[in-house]
């Protein structure tokens, strides 16, 4: 009979040191139902939090995309505003050209070009020095070779188009004529 005593009735619960407590099936159903209700409510709250998080993430994605579009659309705003002042000076120089005052036109064009280059330098543009320098295929594009007395082979003799770096990266190579051996 000891075996039967060790087997417990599903309606009985053993508590250490106190013996067996018998639970009424209706009470167990009520207890389990209340536990189920609590867990169901918790699951619904967690699902609502999940849906809010998903909505927040979607809103965040849309906001970031809009900000990226604004950055892309208005990234050059400051540069363009500065270019407009240079354009104003070009227009003034053209007005002087109509008066046929060539010295004034020449001086105005020089000042405007200097202003434009100064403004571009502020934004990271750097001119590549070429004439008299050793030919460097990384920054020069040779479009012709010439023989010239006193010039060593591989030296840049003429610059047809200036080259530029933008913040240390090659923006455009200089188009040059290079000295060759006789």
C-alpha positions as CSV (number, residue, x, y, z in Angstrom):
1,X,0.0,0.0,0.0
2,X,3.0,2.3,0.3
3,X,3.0,2.5,-3.5
4,X,-0.6,3.7,-3.5
5,X,0.2,6.3,-0.9
6,X,3.1,7.6,-3.0
7,X,0.8,8.1,-5.9
8,X,-1.1,11.4,-5.7
9,X,-4.5,12.2,-6.7
10,X,-4.6,14.9,-9.4
11,X,-7.0,16.8,-7.1
12,X,-4.5,16.7,-4.3
13,X,-1.4,18.8,-3.8
14,X,1.4,18.0,-1.4
15,X,2.9,20.8,0.6
16,X,6.1,20.1,2.4
17,X,5.7,19.6,6.1
18,X,2.0,20.1,6.1
19,X,0.6,17.1,4.4
20,X,-1.8,17.0,1.5
21,X,-4.1,19.8,0.5
22,X,-7.1,18.8,-1.5
23,X,-8.3,21.3,-4.1
24,X,-11.8,21.3,-5.4
25,X,-12.0,21.0,-9.2
26,X,-14.2,24.1,-9.5
27,X,-11.8,26.2,-7.5
28,X,-8.9,24.9,-9.7
29,X,-10.9,25.8,-12.8
30,X,-11.6,29.3,-11.5
31,X,-7.9,29.8,-10.5
32,X,-6.8,28.6,-13.9
33,X,-9.3,30.8,-15.7
34,X,-8.1,33.8,-13.8
35,X,-4.5,33.0,-14.6
36,X,-5.5,32.5,-18.3
37,X,-7.3,35.9,-18.2
38,X,-4.2,37.6,-16.7
39,X,-1.9,36.0,-19.3
40,X,-4.4,36.9,-22.1
41,X,-4.5,40.5,-21.0
42,X,-0.7,40.6,-20.8
43,X,-0.4,39.1,-24.3
44,X,-2.9,41.7,-25.6
45,X,-0.9,44.5,-24.0
46,X,2.4,43.2,-25.4
47,X,0.8,42.9,-28.9
48,X,-0.4,46.5,-28.6
49,X,3.1,47.6,-27.6
50,X,4.4,45.6,-30.6
51,X,2.0,47.4,-33.0
52,X,2.9,50.8,-31.6
53,X,6.6,50.0,-32.0
54,X,6.1,48.9,-35.6
55,X,4.2,52.1,-36.3
56,X,6.9,54.2,-34.6
57,X,9.5,52.4,-36.7
58,X,7.6,53.1,-39.9
59,X,7.2,56.8,-39.0
60,X,10.9,57.0,-38.2
61,X,11.8,55.5,-41.6
62,X,9.5,58.0,-43.4
63,X,11.0,60.9,-41.4
64,X,14.6,59.8,-42.2
65,X,13.7,59.4,-45.9
66,X,12.2,62.9,-45.9
67,X,15.3,64.3,-44.1
68,X,17.6,62.6,-46.6
69,X,15.6,64.0,-49.5
70,X,15.8,67.5,-47.9
71,X,19.6,67.2,-47.4
72,X,20.0,66.0,-51.0
73,X,17.8,68.8,-52.4
74,X,19.3,71.6,-50.3
75,X,22.9,70.4,-49.8
76,X,24.2,73.0,-52.3
77,X,22.0,75.8,-51.0
78,X,24.9,77.7,-49.4
79,X,27.2,77.2,-52.4
80,X,24.5,78.4,-54.8
81,X,23.8,81.5,-52.7
82,X,27.4,82.4,-52.9
83,X,27.5,81.7,-56.7
84,X,24.6,84.2,-57.1
85,X,26.8,87.0,-55.8
86,X,29.4,86.1,-58.4
87,X,26.7,86.0,-61.1
88,X,25.7,89.5,-60.0
89,X,29.3,90.7,-60.7
90,X,29.3,89.0,-64.1
91,X,26.2,90.9,-65.0
92,X,27.8,94.2,-63.9
93,X,30.8,93.3,-66.0
94,X,28.6,92.7,-69.0
95,X,27.0,96.1,-68.4
96,X,30.5,97.7,-68.6
97,X,31.1,95.8,-71.8
98,X,28.2,97.6,-73.4
99,X,29.9,100.9,-72.6
100,X,33.0,99.6,-74.4
101,X,35.2,100.3,-71.5
102,X,37.6,97.4,-72.0
103,X,39.9,98.2,-69.1
104,X,36.9,98.3,-66.7
105,X,35.5,95.1,-68.2
106,X,38.9,93.3,-67.9
107,X,39.3,94.5,-64.3
108,X,35.7,93.5,-63.4
109,X,36.1,90.0,-65.0
110,X,39.4,89.5,-63.1
111,X,37.8,90.5,-59.8
112,X,34.8,88.2,-60.5
113,X,37.0,85.3,-61.4
114,X,39.0,85.8,-58.2
115,X,35.9,86.0,-56.2
116,X,34.5,82.8,-57.7
117,X,37.8,80.9,-57.1
118,X,38.0,82.2,-53.5
119,X,34.4,81.1,-52.8
120,X,35.1,77.6,-54.3
121,X,38.2,77.3,-52.2
122,X,36.1,77.9,-49.1
123,X,34.1,74.8,-50.1
124,X,37.2,72.6,-50.5
125,X,38.4,73.2,-54.0
126,X,42.2,73.2,-54.6
127,X,44.0,74.0,-57.9
128,X,46.6,71.5,-59.2
129,X,49.9,73.2,-60.0
130,X,51.1,71.9,-63.3
131,X,53.5,74.0,-65.3
132,X,57.1,73.3,-64.5
133,X,56.1,70.3,-62.4
134,X,57.0,66.6,-63.1
135,X,54.2,64.9,-65.1
136,X,52.1,62.8,-62.7
137,X,49.5,60.6,-64.5
138,X,47.4,60.5,-61.3
139,X,46.7,64.3,-61.6
140,X,47.7,65.2,-65.2
141,X,46.2,64.2,-68.5
142,X,48.8,64.6,-71.3
143,X,47.2,65.7,-74.5
144,X,50.5,66.4,-76.4
145,X,54.3,66.1,-76.2
146,X,56.7,68.7,-77.3
147,X,60.5,69.1,-77.6
148,X,61.8,72.2,-75.9
149,X,65.3,73.3,-75.2
150,X,66.1,73.5,-71.5
151,X,63.1,71.4,-70.4
152,X,63.8,67.9,-69.1
153,X,61.7,65.0,-70.4
154,X,58.5,64.4,-68.4
155,X,58.1,68.1,-67.3
156,X,54.8,69.8,-67.8
157,X,55.3,72.7,-70.3
158,X,51.8,74.0,-70.9
159,X,48.4,73.7,-69.2
160,X,45.4,73.7,-71.5
161,X,42.8,73.2,-68.8
162,X,43.4,73.5,-65.0
163,X,42.9,70.5,-62.8
164,X,41.4,70.5,-59.3
165,X,41.1,68.5,-56.1
166,X,37.9,68.7,-54.0
167,X,38.7,68.0,-50.3
168,X,41.8,66.0,-51.3
169,X,40.1,63.9,-54.0
170,X,40.8,64.4,-57.7
171,X,37.9,66.3,-59.2
172,X,39.4,66.9,-62.6
173,X,42.9,66.2,-64.0
174,X,44.8,69.0,-65.6
175,X,45.1,68.7,-69.4
176,X,48.8,69.4,-70.2
177,X,51.6,69.3,-72.7
178,X,54.6,67.4,-71.6
179,X,58.3,67.8,-72.6
180,X,59.8,64.8,-74.5
181,X,63.4,63.9,-75.3
182,X,64.9,65.2,-78.5
